[in-house]
Amino acid sequence: MKILFLSALFYISTNAWPLSEGEAINTLFDLLLYQKVLDPELCKRQIRYMSLNNTQLLAKFLDAGIRIPRGLFDDNTIDFGNYHQCLGIDSPFEQSRILGKYCVIQIPLIQNFTMPGFSGKKSTLENDLIKLGPSGRILLDKYHSMVKMYRLVFGTSIYNKTSSICGAVLQMAACIPRACTTDNAITALLFNASAYGFEYGEEYCRLPNDKPWVTVDSVALVVFSTVGALTGLSTLYEMVYKFVFNRNTNTYLRMFSIYSNTKNLLRSSQSEGNIKCLEGIKTVAMIWTVIGHSINSVSYLQNPTYYYTWTLSADSALLSSVPINADTFFMMGGLLLVYNCANKMDRTALMKNLHLFYLSRQLRMFPLLAISVLLDASVFHKLADSPLYISSATAVNAIRCRAYWWSTLINLQNYINPKEMCVPHSWYVAIDIQLYILSPIVLYWVLSGNRQTAWSALMIAFAVGLTISACYNFIMLLPAHTIIPARNNELWDYFTHYYFHIISRITSFLVGMVFGYILHIWRGKKVVIYNKTVLSLWATCFGIMLGTVYILYWVKQPTWNHVFVDATINTLMRPLWSAAVGWLVLACAHGYGGPIDWFLSLPVWQLPGRMCYGLYLFHYPIIFVVNDVSMSPQYFTFARILFQSIASMVLTFILSFVFTVLIDEPFRILFKIILDKGQRKRRKKHIEELELLKHTE
């Protein structure tokens, strides 16, 4: 058995070694298949046959292909055609078959050509030749300014053409026989368009079953099959022993049982000292995150200029402020670290068990993160498909995970490859681990047992963190939001040098540690706070939260360009937000939360709160898959995207529940057993050493 395991490990390690990004791209689609099916002579014969003898089949090809994009005046330049109809075409021909191939071509609206059969001077299609009149020109000017601002916000290039409409490049479908290239098909069906000056370019083509089976798919199959087999056997064992033989079960053998793991997950926690409102805060924050990310991740719209105006409007202020929500989780991470550790150990125990302190955190986060990497690299790539799938987020994530899975698993992706992160939102996990690694520098003094020492350590750490953050922000002078029309060329600098960086999050984590220590020293005590103080603190809390949303609303406006104000916002906004959430937790924990505490402490939040890590990891890939199975550009309305985000939320919840039961719970139990066994051995060895010392004396 050991030899078999080592052989499998060797196979996986040698065949799944990190690929370059170029190699990873080549593993997504079968490029040899695309070349193999080409046959220019067969193409000519098939098109001639359809033109003369089977016009109905030819009509199917035309029907599945080129159409003028809907919403051209709203800057939609894409039409998908009919993807599945095209790939489903299959008709007998001689000794072969006529099969459909779906291609995407790009057609600039500015053309300089002469149609066959027409004589005279070539002319360029310009606005002067389109008799629109004054009102039409005003409409075009308005359209052009909206398009320009839309592209500044969302980063798409704008062509330096004199014409508003004609400056666009249309991206359209072409359904052709699989033996043809687009040039072959258009030339055989119509005329040699290129020879007459008509410009177009084939971007890519798709065929049925063009996603090859590669090493990562085998790894995914082995992993999920093994987990499935262990789950089935473990569940069967527990059910038989518990309900047939009425006997106690072995902890190791029931580790993967669906019955016991589901029971553990659904069990209501009534432990003394638990802060009930935390699960509610985590769940509400996660709902806000999923809806915000769903709206910010929409793609291929019929009315993108309306989406642009809505994104910059006050209506979207709350949802476009979602990035600040990450600091809610960093604050709670620091809070729970101090609150839990201060009740279980002193600084001597911390230093003696420092390796376990780090190891337990790594092992706790690793299983679901590894599953998320595997899903992105293989499973979601197999599930998602659409006309423009090649450029979709799911395909890009598959490429990145096949190239950079290793940096994500060692939690350094936010520094090694911040622009090509596998599981792109896993930067949060990386920073969480990095903050956890640094935390004993402060935690050692907090656990000293001396309040003055603890407070001094916390205040010094916060002052140092804030100073470093301020110096860094005023040196870098980066934007203060993910939507920055006036500084859109600095967007990636903002992400890589600030948003994904530990410096931007350390103050939030330290604020959490401060509130965690306050909760610890107030643990089990009846704390009396004057009503005026409570009202003032609640007013300050709401003022900070509403003020943050309001400031971010102004920062995303096209006229905003204040670099030093941005640096100030980047320095102060996150710790202030964290302090507001910290008061929310403190007030609810000690009876000053009123209806807010009642709402956040409802039992309904316990289950999603426990699954919050899984919900976070899986929500973005689910959103991407939902977007990337779309067969036509969507028409954006808030209601439509809201319902789509609810669908994504439900799917994310189901997936998180499944993997929490099948992966997270079993490995949590396994790691706990291993770590507890190690601690028992050390305690036993320590007792034996003391006994030996007594005898020698």
C-alpha positions in Angstrom: 0.0 0.0 0.0 2.8 2.4 0.9 4.6 1.6 -2.5 1.3 2.3 -4.3 0.9 5.7 -2.5 4.4 6.7 -3.2 4.1 5.7 -6.9 0.9 7.8 -7.2 2.6 10.8 -5.5 5.6 10.5 -7.8 3.3 10.4 -10.9 1.4 13.5 -9.8 4.4 15.5 -8.9 6.3 14.8 -12.1 3.3 15.2 -14.5 1.6 18.2 -12.7 4.8 20.3 -12.3 4.2 24.0 -12.7 3.6 24.9 -16.3 4.5 28.2 -17.9 1.4 30.4 -18.7 1.9 29.7 -22.4 2.0 25.9 -21.8 -1.1 26.2 -19.6 -3.0 28.0 -22.4 -2.2 25.2 -24.8 -3.7 22.6 -22.4 -7.1 24.3 -22.4 -8.1 23.5 -25.9 -7.0 20.9 -28.5 -5.0 23.0 -30.9 -4.0 20.0 -33.0 -7.7 19.1 -33.5 -8.3 22.6 -35.0 -5.5 22.0 -37.6 -6.4 18.4 -38.2 -9.9 19.1 -39.4 -8.9 21.7 -42.0 -9.2 20.6 -45.7 -9.6 23.5 -48.3 -10.7 21.2 -51.1 -13.3 19.4 -49.0 -14.5 22.9 -47.8 -15.1 24.0 -51.4 -17.0 20.9 -52.3 -19.2 21.1 -49.2 -20.1 24.7 -49.8 -20.7 24.1 -53.5 -23.0 21.1 -52.6 -24.9 23.2 -50.0 -25.3 26.2 -52.5 -26.6 24.0 -55.3 -28.3 21.0 -53.6 -29.0 21.7 -49.9 -29.9 25.3 -49.3 -31.7 24.4 -46.1 -28.4 23.2 -44.6 -26.7 26.3 -45.8 -29.5 28.4 -44.2 -28.7 26.6 -40.9 -25.1 27.8 -41.1 -26.2 31.3 -42.0 -28.8 31.4 -39.2 -26.3 30.3 -36.6 -23.8 32.9 -37.6 -23.4 36.6 -38.3 -26.0 39.1 -37.0 -25.7 42.8 -36.2 -25.1 43.3 -32.5 -28.1 44.5 -30.5 -27.5 47.7 -28.6 -24.9 49.2 -30.9 -25.7 52.7 -29.6 -25.2 51.4 -26.1 -21.6 50.3 -27.0 -22.4 46.6 -27.4 -20.2 45.5 -30.3 -20.7 41.7 -29.7 -23.1 39.2 -31.1 -22.8 35.5 -30.2 -24.8 34.0 -33.0 -26.3 30.6 -32.1 -23.4 28.6 -30.6 -25.0 25.2 -29.9 -27.0 25.2 -33.1 -23.8 25.7 -35.0 -21.8 23.0 -33.2 -24.9 20.7 -33.5 -24.9 20.8 -37.4 -24.3 17.3 -38.7 -25.3 16.2 -42.2 -24.0 13.3 -44.5 -21.9 14.3 -47.5 -20.2 11.8 -49.9 -18.0 9.6 -47.8 -17.8 12.2 -44.9 -20.1 14.5 -43.0 -20.7 18.2 -43.0 -20.2 19.3 -39.4 -20.5 22.8 -37.9 -17.6 24.9 -36.6 -18.2 28.0 -34.5 -15.8 30.9 -35.2 -15.5 34.5 -33.9 -14.4 37.2 -36.3 -13.6 40.8 -35.8 -14.8 43.4 -38.3 -13.8 47.1 -38.0 -16.7 49.3 -38.9 -14.4 51.6 -40.7 -13.8 49.9 -44.1 -12.3 51.1 -47.3 -13.5 48.8 -50.1 -15.4 48.5 -53.3 -18.1 46.0 -53.7 -17.7 43.5 -56.6 -19.7 44.7 -59.7 -19.5 48.4 -58.6 -17.1 50.9 -60.3 -15.9 54.2 -59.1 -13.7 55.7 -56.5 -13.3 53.7 -53.2 -14.8 55.5 -50.3 -14.5 55.3 -46.5 -17.7 54.9 -44.5 -17.8 58.0 -42.4 -20.4 60.0 -40.5 -20.5 62.6 -43.4 -22.0 59.9 -45.6 -24.7 59.0 -43.0 -27.3 61.8 -43.4 -28.3 62.2 -39.7 -29.0 65.9 -39.4 -28.2 68.1 -36.4 -30.2 66.0 -33.9 -28.5 62.8 -35.0 -25.0 64.4 -34.6 -25.9 65.6 -31.1 -26.9 62.0 -30.3 -23.7 60.7 -31.7 -21.6 63.2 -29.7 -23.4 62.2 -26.5 -22.9 58.5 -27.4 -19.2 59.1 -28.1 -18.6 60.8 -24.7 -20.5 58.0 -22.8 -18.5 55.3 -24.6 -15.2 57.1 -23.9 -16.0 57.3 -20.2 -17.3 53.7 -20.1 -14.1 52.5 -21.5 -12.0 54.6 -19.1 -13.9 53.1 -16.2 -13.7 49.5 -17.4 -10.4 49.5 -19.1 -11.3 48.7 -22.7 -9.3 50.5 -25.4 -10.9 53.2 -27.4 -9.9 53.6 -31.0 -8.6 56.9 -32.2 -11.1 57.3 -35.0 -13.0 60.4 -36.1 -16.3 58.5 -36.2 -18.2 57.6 -33.1 -20.0 54.6 -34.6 -17.5 53.7 -37.2 -14.6 53.6 -34.8 -15.9 50.3 -33.3 -14.7 46.8 -34.0 -17.5 44.3 -34.1 -17.0 40.9 -32.6 -19.4 38.5 -34.4 -20.0 34.8 -34.9 -19.4 32.9 -38.1 -20.8 29.4 -38.4 -18.9 27.4 -41.1 -18.1 23.8 -42.1 -15.4 22.4 -39.9 -13.2 21.7 -42.9 -13.0 25.4 -43.7 -11.3 28.5 -42.4 -13.3 31.7 -42.3 -11.4 32.9 -45.4 -12.1 29.7 -47.2 -15.8 29.8 -46.4 -16.4 33.5 -47.2 -14.4 33.2 -50.5 -16.3 30.0 -51.5 -19.7 31.3 -50.5 -19.5 35.0 -51.6 -16.2 36.4 -53.0 -12.7 37.0 -52.0 -13.5 39.9 -49.6 -9.9 40.7 -48.7 -9.0 41.3 -52.4 -11.6 44.1 -52.5 -10.3 45.7 -49.3 -12.8 44.4 -46.8 -11.1 43.9 -43.5 -11.9 41.2 -41.0 -9.9 38.8 -38.8 -10.6 35.4 -37.4 -10.1 35.5 -33.6 -10.6 31.8 -32.8 -12.8 28.8 -33.6 -14.5 26.2 -31.5 -15.4 22.5 -32.1 -17.4 20.0 -30.1 -15.3 18.2 -27.5 -12.3 20.4 -28.0 -11.2 20.5 -24.4 -8.5 17.7 -24.0 -8.1 15.5 -21.0 -4.8 16.5 -19.3 -2.9 15.6 -16.1 -4.8 18.0 -13.8 -8.1 16.3 -14.9 -6.6 12.9 -13.9 -5.5 14.4 -10.6 -9.0 15.8 -10.0 -10.6 12.4 -10.9 -8.3 10.6 -8.5 -8.8 13.1 -5.6 -12.6 13.2 -5.9 -12.9 9.5 -6.5 -10.8 8.8 -3.4 -12.9 11.2 -1.3 -16.1 9.7 -2.6 -15.0 6.2 -1.8 -13.8 7.1 1.7 -17.1 9.0 2.3 -19.2 6.1 1.1 -17.3 3.5 3.1 -17.1 5.6 6.3 -20.9 6.5 6.1 -21.8 2.9 5.5 -19.7 1.8 8.5 -21.2 4.3 10.9 -24.8 3.7 9.8 -24.4 -0.1 10.2 -22.7 0.1 13.5 -24.9 2.8 14.9 -28.3 1.7 13.7 -27.9 -2.1 13.1 -25.5 -3.2 15.8 -26.1 -0.3 18.3 -22.4 -0.1 19.0 -20.0 2.8 19.4 -18.0 3.7 16.3 -14.3 4.2 15.9 -13.3 7.9 15.4 -10.9 7.2 12.6 -13.3 5.0 10.7 -16.2 7.5 10.9 -14.1 10.5 10.0 -15.5 10.8 6.5 -19.0 9.9 7.4 -21.7 12.2 6.0 -23.9 11.4 8.9 -21.6 12.5 11.7 -20.0 15.4 9.8 -23.4 16.8 8.8 -24.6 16.4 12.4 -21.5 18.3 13.7 -22.0 21.1 11.2 -25.7 21.5 12.0 -25.2 21.3 15.8 -26.2 24.5 17.6 -23.3 25.9 19.6 -24.3 27.1 23.1 -20.8 27.2 24.6 -20.3 29.9 27.2 -18.1 32.7 26.1 -19.2 32.5 22.4 -19.9 35.8 20.8 -23.2 35.0 19.1 -23.4 38.1 16.8 -20.2 37.1 15.0 -21.9 34.5 12.8 -24.5 37.0 11.8 -21.9 39.7 11.0 -19.9 37.2 8.9 -23.1 36.0 7.0 -24.4 39.5 6.3 -20.9 40.6 5.2 -20.7 37.5 2.9 -24.2 38.2 1.4 -23.1 41.8 0.7 -19.9 40.5 -0.9 -21.6 37.9 -3.2 -24.2 40.5 -4.4 -21.5 43.1 -4.9 -19.2 40.8 -6.8 -22.0 39.5 -8.9 -22.8 43.0 -10.1 -19.2 44.0 -10.5 -18.4 40.8 -12.6 -21.1 41.1 -15.2 -19.8 40.6 -18.8 -21.0 40.9 -22.4 -23.9 43.3 -22.0 -26.3 44.7 -24.5 -26.3 48.1 -22.7 -22.8 48.6 -21.3 -23.1 52.4 -21.3 -26.2 52.2 -19.0 -24.2 49.8 -16.8 -21.4 52.4 -16.7 -23.8 55.3 -15.7 -25.5 53.0 -13.1 -22.1 52.0 -11.6 -21.1 55.7 -11.1 -24.5 56.7 -9.7 -25.6 56.9 -6.1 -27.9 53.9 -6.6 -24.8 51.6 -6.7 -22.9 53.3 -3.9 -23.4 50.5 -1.3 -22.6 47.7 -3.7 -19.6 49.3 -5.3 -18.2 49.8 -1.7 -17.9 46.0 -1.3 -14.0 46.1 -1.3 -14.1 47.6 2.2 -15.9 44.5 3.4 -12.6 42.5 3.4 -11.5 44.5 6.4 -14.5 43.3 8.3 -13.1 39.8 8.1 -9.5 40.9 8.9 -10.7 42.7 11.9 -12.7 39.6 13.1 -9.6 37.5 12.5 -7.5 39.6 14.8 -10.3 39.8 17.4 -10.9 36.0 17.5 -7.1 35.4 17.7 -6.6 37.4 20.9 -10.0 36.4 22.4 -9.4 32.7 22.0 -5.7 32.6 22.7 -6.0 34.7 25.9 -8.4 32.2 27.3 -6.3 29.1 26.5 -2.6 29.9 27.0 0.0 32.3 28.4 3.0 33.5 26.5 5.2 30.6 27.7 2.8 28.1 26.2 2.6 30.2 23.0 6.4 30.1 22.5 6.6 26.4 23.4 3.8 25.5 21.0 4.7 28.1 18.3 5.1 25.4 15.6 1.7 24.1 16.5 0.3 27.6 16.5 1.4 28.0 12.9 0.8 24.5 11.7 -2.8 24.4 13.0 -3.7 27.6 11.0 -2.0 26.3 7.8 -3.7 22.9 8.1 -7.1 24.5 8.9 -7.0 26.7 5.7 -5.3 24.2 3.3 -7.9 21.6 2.4 -10.7 23.8 1.0 -8.1 26.1 -0.6 -6.6 23.0 -2.4 -10.0 21.9 -3.5 -10.7 25.4 -4.8 -7.5 25.3 -6.9 -8.4 21.9 -8.3 -12.0 23.0 -9.2 -10.7 26.1 -11.0 -7.9 24.2 -12.8 -10.1 21.3 -14.0 -13.8 20.9 -13.0 -15.1 24.4 -13.7 -13.3 24.5 -17.0 -15.1 21.3 -18.0 -18.5 22.6 -16.8 -18.5 26.1 -18.3 -18.8 26.7 -22.0 -20.1 29.6 -24.2 -19.4 31.4 -27.5 -16.8 33.6 -25.9 -15.5 31.1 -23.4 -11.9 31.4 -24.5 -11.7 35.0 -23.1 -13.9 34.2 -20.1 -12.9 34.5 -16.4 -13.3 30.7 -15.9 -10.9 29.9 -18.8 -8.4 32.5 -17.5 -8.6 31.0 -14.0 -8.0 27.6 -15.4 -4.9 28.8 -17.2 -3.6 30.6 -14.1 -4.2 27.6 -11.8 -2.4 25.2 -14.2 0.6 27.6 -14.2 0.6 29.0 -10.6 -1.2 26.5 -8.4 1.9 26.2 -6.2 2.1 29.8 -5.2 -1.5 29.8 -4.0 -0.9 26.6 -1.9 2.1 28.2 -0.2 0.1 31.5 0.3 2.6 33.8 -1.5 0.6 34.4 -4.6 -0.1 38.1 -3.7 3.7 38.8 -4.1 4.9 36.1 -6.6 2.3 36.5 -9.3 -0.3 39.1 -8.2 -1.5 39.7 -11.7 -2.0 36.1 -12.5 -3.3 34.7 -9.2 -4.8 31.2 -9.2 -8.1 31.6 -7.4 -7.9 35.4 -7.8 -9.6 36.2 -4.5 -7.3 34.0 -2.5 -5.2 37.0 -1.8 -7.3 37.3 1.3 -6.3 33.8 2.5 -2.6 34.7 1.8 -2.7 37.9 3.8 -4.6 36.2 6.6 -1.9 33.5 6.9 0.8 36.2 6.7 -0.8 38.2 9.5 -1.2 35.1 11.6 2.6 34.4 11.1 3.5 37.9 12.3 0.9 38.0 15.2 3.1 36.4 17.9 5.3 39.5 17.9 2.3 41.3 19.6 0.5 38.3 21.0 3.5 37.3 23.2 3.1 40.6 25.2 -0.7 40.5 25.2 -0.5 37.0 26.8 1.9 38.3 29.5 -0.9 38.5 32.1 -0.1 42.1 32.8 -2.7 44.5 31.4 -0.3 47.5 31.2 2.1 45.4 29.1 -0.7 44.1 26.9 -2.1 47.6 26.3 1.3 49.0 25.6 2.1 46.3 23.1 -1.2 46.7 21.3 -1.0 50.5 21.1 2.7 50.5 20.0 1.9 47.9 17.4 -1.0 49.9 16.1 1.0 53.1 16.0 3.8 51.5 14.1 1.4 49.8 11.7 -0.4 53.1 11.0 2.9 55.0 10.6 4.2 52.4 8.1 0.9 52.5 6.3 0.8 56.3 6.1 4.5 56.5 4.9 3.8 53.8 2.3 0.6 55.4 1.0 2.1 58.9 0.7 5.2 57.5 -1.1 3.2 55.4 -3.5 0.3 57.9 -4.0 -2.1 55.2 -5.3 -5.8 55.5 -6.0 -8.4 54.8 -3.2 -10.9 52.6 -5.0 -11.3 49.7 -7.5 -13.4 52.0 -9.7 -11.2 55.0 -10.7 -12.1 56.6 -14.1 -9.6 59.5 -13.7 -6.7 57.1 -12.9 -7.7 54.0 -14.7 -4.2 53.4 -15.9 -3.1 52.9 -12.3 -5.7 50.3 -11.5 -3.2 47.3 -11.5 -0.7 49.3 -9.5 -3.5 49.8 -6.9 -4.2 46.1 -6.8 -0.7 44.8 -6.8 1.0 47.4 -4.5 -1.9 48.2 -2.2 -5.0 46.1 -2.3 -3.2 42.7 -2.3 -0.5 43.9 0.1 -0.2 43.1 3.8 0.5 46.8 4.6 -3.1 47.8 3.6 -4.6 45.2 6.0 -2.3 45.2 9.1 -4.1 48.1 10.8 -7.5 46.4 10.5 -6.0 43.2 12.0 -4.5 45.2 14.9 -7.8 47.0 15.5 -9.3 43.5 15.8 -6.7 42.5 18.3 -7.5 45.5 20.4 -11.2 44.7 20.5 -10.4 41.0 21.1 -8.4 42.0 24.2 -11.2 44.3 25.5 -13.7 41.4 25.1 -11.2 39.1 26.9 -10.8 41.4 30.0 -14.6 41.9 30.0 -15.3 38.2 29.6 -18.1 37.0 32.0 -18.5 40.5 33.5 -21.5 42.8 33.7 -20.2 45.9 31.9 -22.0 49.2 32.6 -21.7 51.9 30.0 -23.6 55.2 30.3 -26.5 55.6 27.8 -25.0 58.9 26.4 -21.8 57.1 25.7 -23.6 54.2 24.1 -25.6 56.5 21.8 -22.4 58.5 20.9 -20.5 55.3 20.0 -23.4 54.0 17.9 -23.7 57.4 16.1 -19.9 57.3 15.5 -20.2 53.7 14.2 -22.9 54.5 11.8 -21.2 57.8 10.8 -18.0 55.9 9.9 -19.8 53.3 7.9 -22.1 55.7 6.0 -19.1 58.1 5.6 -17.0 55.3 4.0 -19.7 54.5 1.5 -20.2 58.3 0.7 -16.4 58.9 0.3 -16.1 55.9 -2.0 -19.0 57.2 -4.1 -17.1 60.4 -4.7 -13.8 58.7 -5.4 -15.3 56.7 -8.3 -16.6 59.9 -10.1 -14.8 60.7 -13.4 -13.9 64.2 -12.1 -12.1 62.9 -8.9 -8.3 63.2 -9.1 -6.9 64.1 -5.7 -3.8 62.0 -5.1 -3.1 63.2 -1.5 -6.7 62.8 -0.4 -6.5 59.3 -1.9 -3.4 58.5 0.2 -5.2 59.8 3.3 -8.2 57.7 2.6 -6.0 54.6 2.0 -4.3 55.2 5.4 -7.4 55.9 7.6 -10.4 54.4 6.0 -9.7 50.7 6.8 -8.8 51.1 10.5 -11.8 53.4 11.0 -14.1 50.9 9.4 -12.6 48.1 11.5 -13.1 50.2 14.6 -16.8 50.7 13.7 -17.3 46.9 13.2 -15.4 46.3 16.5 -17.8 48.5 18.4 -20.7 46.6 16.8 -19.3 43.3 18.1 -18.5 44.8 21.5 -22.0 46.3 22.0 -23.8 43.2 20.9 -21.6 41.0 23.1 -22.4 43.0 26.3 -26.1 43.8 25.8 -25.9 47.2 24.1 -26.9 46.0 20.6 -30.7 46.1 21.0 -32.5 44.9 17.8 -29.2 44.8 15.9 -27.9 42.2 18.4 -31.2 40.3 18.2 -31.0 40.2 14.4 -27.3 39.2 14.2 -27.6 36.5 16.9 -30.5 34.7 15.2 -29.8 30.9 15.0 -30.4 31.0 11.2 -26.9 32.6 10.8 -25.0 29.9 12.6 -24.7 27.5 9.6 -23.7 30.0 6.9 -21.4 31.6 9.5 -19.5 28.3 10.0 -19.3 27.8 6.3 -18.1 31.3 5.7 -14.6 30.3 4.5 -16.0 27.9 2.0 -18.6 30.5 0.9 -15.8 33.0 0.3 -13.6 30.5 -1.7 -16.4 29.2 -3.9 -18.5 32.3 -4.5 -16.3 33.9 -7.2 -15.9 30.8 -9.3 -19.6 30.1 -9.2 -20.3 33.7 -10.3 -17.9 33.3 -13.2 -19.4 29.9 -14.3 -22.9 31.4 -14.2 -21.7 34.3 -16.4 -19.7 32.1 -18.6 -22.5 29.8 -19.7 -24.4 32.7 -21.1 -25.3 32.2 -24.8 -26.1 35.9 -25.6 -25.3 39.3 -24.2 -27.4 40.2 -21.2 -29.5 43.3 -20.8 -28.4 44.9 -17.6 -31.0 45.9 -15.0 -30.3 45.9 -11.2 -33.3 43.5 -10.6 -32.0 41.0 -13.2 -28.5 40.9 -11.8 -29.9 40.8 -8.2 -31.8 37.6 -9.0 -28.8 36.2 -10.8 -26.6 36.9 -7.7 -29.2 35.1 -5.5 -28.9 32.1 -7.8 -25.1 32.3 -7.5 -25.5 32.6 -3.7 -27.7 29.5 -3.5 -25.3 27.5 -5.7 -22.3 28.7 -3.6 -24.1 27.7 -0.4 -24.8 24.1 -1.8 -21.2 23.7 -3.0 -19.8 25.0 0.3 -22.0 22.7 2.4 -21.0 19.7 0.3 -17.3 20.4 0.6 -17.4 21.4 4.2 -19.0 18.0 5.0 -16.8 16.0 2.6 -13.5 17.7 3.0 -13.3 20.4 5.7 -14.9 18.5 8.6 -13.0 15.2 8.0 -9.6 17.0 7.8 -10.4 19.2 10.8 -11.0 16.0 12.8 -7.9 14.3 11.4 -5.6 17.3 12.1 -7.0 17.7 15.6 -6.3 14.1 16.4 -2.7 14.3 15.0 -1.9 17.6 16.8 -3.5 16.4 20.1 -1.6 13.1 19.9 1.7 15.1 19.5 0.9 17.3 22.5 0.1 14.2 24.6 3.4 12.6 23.7 5.3 15.8 24.7 3.4 16.1 28.0 4.2 12.4 28.7 7.8 12.9 27.9 7.9 16.0 30.1 6.4 14.1 33.0 8.9 11.3 32.6 11.8 13.8 32.6 10.4 15.3 35.9 10.2 11.9 37.4 13.7 11.1 36.4 14.9 14.4 37.8 13.3 13.5 41.2 15.0 10.1 41.3 18.4 11.6 40.6 18.0 14.1 43.4 
